[in-house]
Structure formats: C-alpha cells, structure tokens
Amino acid sequence: MNTSLFSLANKHIHLENGHTVLDAFLKIVRNEGIKSMWSGLPPTLVMAVPATVIYFTCYDQLSALLRSKLGENESCIPIIAGFVARLGAVTVISPLELIRTKMQSKKFSYKELHQFVSKKVSEDGWISLWRGWIPTVLRDVPFSAMYWYNYEVLKKWLCAKSGLYEPTFMINFTSGALSGSFAAVATLPFDVVKTQKQTQLWTYESHKISMPLPMSTCTIMKNIVAKNGFAGLFTGLIPRLIKIAPACAIMISTYEFGKAFFQKQNARRQKY
C-alpha cells in the first residue's frame, strides 16, 4: 500500500506551526525537484509485487481454511487471516522496505545502495537487513487485522443498506477507504518509530559516528512523548491518510473486481 508520491511521510517533515501538506509538497519540489516525489519508486515496485502476491494469497487461503473449520459467519476469521498473512509478507519484504526508506530519505545511486547493503551484512550479518522489523510488524500486522475486520463489516453493512446480495465496485471502494483510514490512524505511532529507527541508523553512518545501543520501541515512544507530547506519535497523520485511504480503496476494489471476473470466467469454462 506504499506510494512513492507521498514519500514526504518518510522525510521527517513535521506539519506543525500552521504548515500544511501542500507546504510540504512545495518545499520538496522546490529543494529537490519534482522527480524527488517519486524517489524510491523502483524498490517500491519491486517490493509491491511479491508483497501483494504473498499477502492476498495467504489471506484468501487462510480465510477459506478458517471458514471450512469455523463456519462462514465467524467474525474472527478476517482478523486471524489478516494477522497471519501480513506477518508473513512483512518478514519477507522487510529488507526491501529498509532500502526503499533509505532511497526516500536521501538521493543514493544503486552503487551506493549496494555498498550500504554489503557493509551492513559484513559488519552486522544478514539480520541487520531486518532492522526496524519489530515496529514494522507492530504497525502492519495490527493494521491488517483491523483493516480486514472493518472492511468485511462495512461491506456487509453497505450491502444490507443497499439491498444487495453482492457488493458493487463502489461498495468495495468505500469500505476499503474507510477501513484503511481507521487502521492508519490507530497504527501511525509505530510508523513514526519505524522511520525514526531507520533514519537514525543512516544519520550515524553518514557522519561516521559510532552507533549507540539500539533503543526499544517503547523507549523511543517515551522519548517522542517527552519531547513533543502525545501528538508527536501522530506526526505525519494527514500525509499518511492521504496515502493510505485511496491506496486501500483502489487496491481492494480492483482486487475484488478481478477476483469476481476470473471466478465468472472459470465458472463458464466448467459449465461448457
């Protein structure tokens, strides 16, 4: 669900003291050029394809398995399936997420990225590529569980209100946007922590300063609250909503449309 156009969310632009999202866009374009709005696009695309395939395949398969065991109307099914599917996808894609965030924080050539990855692996081992995995899991796994549960509930409610048995494209679109917005707000503090952890690493490396012992997610949250108040945990809320709401809406409505289309095609082939 990541969109390079909204990479300002990873640039630590604090929308405070009257600053707006438009101010942030204009500042980035003025200082770095319009192309910077798509910085990190290649790794985002490389990351999106396997992440989406793993995520949706796991969710569909787990949902079908759980329905066969627990029944069609069991409300916990989307929570469990969304939780497990996202956990698997995050674990597989985490190194690419690290690279994508680095490319969005500063302009790097592919040679520099290769050197960065090689250095991290040689110094700290392969596990270093999963730096930020815990806050990412704390952000994405609850997001997924909340998203799928609310999506299924909203979809059924809108169908009932419209007197429809099957959801339309607009019902899927609306349900996706609303459920994605709610989950984005609830999990934003973990996104702030994840980004801070990753950018702190690169700050120390770029200035050739020895990295202190890594702080826990809880400690970073306490420091943010002490410095900026509780609102500091929700820095970048507007850009995140602008990114997440349409992304979730487009993703799920397109996915449901495609799934319904191919199911109908398969049914016709079996019929004849």
N, C-alpha and C positions, 0 to 999 in steps of 0.2 A: 504494500500500500504506500510505498515511498514514492515521492515525486520530486525530481531534481529541481523543478522550477521553484520549489519552496525550500531551497537549501539554506535560506536565511535562518531557519529554525536551528541549524547546526552551527551558525556563525556567531552565536552568543550576542545577538542584538537584543538588548533589553528594551522593551517597549514601555518605557516609563517616562515620567515628566511630560506627558502630553504627546509623546511620539506615537505614530500610528504605523500600521503595516505598510501603508503607502510610503511613509517616510523611509522605512527600512528598504523597500524595493528601490526607491530613488537613490538612496545612499550607496547601495551595492552597484547599481548600474553606473552611477557617476564615478565611483572609485575604481571599479574593476571591469566595467564594460557589460553590455547586455549578455554576452556569451557566458559570463560567470553565473548567470541564473540557471544554467544547465550544467554547472560544474559537477563532476562525478556521475554524469549520465551513463557512460559505458559500464562501469561496475554496477550501477543501479539496474541496468537492463540485464546484465549477466546474472545478477542476484535475483531479479524478479521472476525469471522463468523457472529455475529449479525450485525456488521458494514457493511459488504458486502451485506448481505441479505437486510437490510434496504435500503442501498444506491442504489443498482441496481433495486430493486423492485420499489422504489419510482421514480427513473429516467425513467424506462420503462413505468410505468403507467402514469406519468405526460407527457411524450413525446407523448404517444398515445392520451391522452386527448387534448393536445395542437394542435396536428396535425388535429384532428377532428374539432377543432374550428377555427384554423388559416390557415390550408392548409398544405400539405406535404412539401412544399419547403420554408417555413418561416424560415429564418436564426436565429431568436432569440430563437427558441424552445430549442436547446441544452443548451443555456445559462441559460434560466429560469429554465428548468428541472434540470440541474446540480446544480444550485444555491440552489434551494429548497431541493433537495434530500440530498445534503451534509450538509445543515444546520440541518436537522432532525437527520442525522446519528451522527454528531459531538456532538449534545446535549445529545443524548442517551449514547454515548460511552465515553464522557469526563472523568468520574471518573476512568474508566479503563485505559485511556491514562495517567492520573496522576500517577496511581500505576505502570504502565509499565515504565515510565520515571524514577521513583524513584528506581525501581529494576535495571535499567541500569546504574544509577549514582553511585550505591554502592551495595555491596552484603548484602541482607536482607533475613532473614528467613520469612516464611509465618506467624509465630507467631508475629514477629516484624512488619510486614505489617498490620496484624490485629490490633495490638496495636496502630499503627500510624493512621489508619482509625478511630478507636474508639475514640482516643484522639481528632482528628480533629473534629469529629461530636459532641462530648460532649462539646468542647470548643467553636467552631465557627458555629455549626449547619451543616445540610446537605449541605447547599450551598457551604461550604468550599471545597467539593469534586469537584466542578466545577471551582476551581482556575485555571486560565490560559485559561478559555473558550473563552474570547474575542480575545486574539491573535491567538488562535487555529481557531476560526471562520474566523478571518481576513486572516489566511493562507490558510485554507482548502476550504472555500466557493468560493473565487475568483479562487483558483486553479481548483476547479471542473468546474466552469463556463468556464474558459479559456481552460481547457483540453477537455471538450466535444465539444466546438465550433470548436477548431482546429482539433480535431480528425475527426469530421464529414466532415469538409472542405478538409482535407488531404486525407481522404478515397475516397471521390468523385473525387478528382483531380487525384489520382493514378489509380482509376478505369478507368477514361476517357483516361489517358495516355496509359493504358494497353489495352484499347478497351474491357473492361469487364463490364458486367451489375451488377454482384455481386462481392464483394471484396473477395479475397483469404485470406488464413491464413496469408501469408506474408505481404499482404497489411494492414491488421488489425494490425499485429505486428509492422510494420514500422510506421504506423500512430500513434499508441499508444506510442511508444518510443519517437518520435519527439514532439508530443503534450505534453507529460508528462515532457520532458526536458524543454520546453519553460515555462510551468506553474511553474515548480520547481524553476527556476531562478527568475521569477517575484515575487514569494511569499516567498522566502528564508528569507528576513528581519523579517517577522512575526514569522517564525520558530525559529530564533535566540532569539527574545524577549520572546516567549513562554517558551523555555527551560531555559532562564535566570531567569524568574519569578519563575518557579517551583524549580529550584536548589537553588535559594536564600532562599526560604522558608525552605528547608531541612538543609541548612548551619546554619541558625539561630537556628533551633530546635536542631541540633546535638551538638551545642556549648552552648545550653541553654541560648541564648541571646534573649531578647525581640525583637519581630519583629516590625520594624518601619512601618509607614503607607505605604500601597502598592502604588507604583508609577504607573501612567498610561502608556499605551503602547507608546504613543507619547513621554513622558518624558524619558522612557528607551531608545528609539531610539535616542533621542538627546544626552543622556549621552554616548551611544556607539559611535556615530559620533564624539563627542568631544574628546573621549579618543583614539579611533583607526581610526578615519577618516571614510569616506563613505564606504570604503572597509570592515569595521568592521561589517556592516549589512549583508555582504555576507560571513561571516566566515563559513567554512564547505561546501562551494559550491560543490567541487569535490566529497566528500563523498555522498552528497545529490543527485547529478546527477547519481552517480554510483548505488545508491539505487533506485531512482525513475524511471529512464529510463527503465531498464529491468523489474521492477515490473509492471509498467503501460503496457508495451508491452505484458508481459506474461498474465496479468490479462485480458486485453480487448480481446486479440486474443483467449484465452481459453474460455472466456465468449461468444464471438460471435460464436465460433465453437460449443459450447454446445447448444446455443440457436437455431442455424440453424439445428443441429442434431435432437433436440426434436421437432422442428416445422415440419420437414420432417416426423418424426415418427407419429405425431398427424395427419398430412395430409393423410398418408397412412391408418391409422385406420378409419378416417372419410370416406375415399374412399370405404373401404370394409365394 
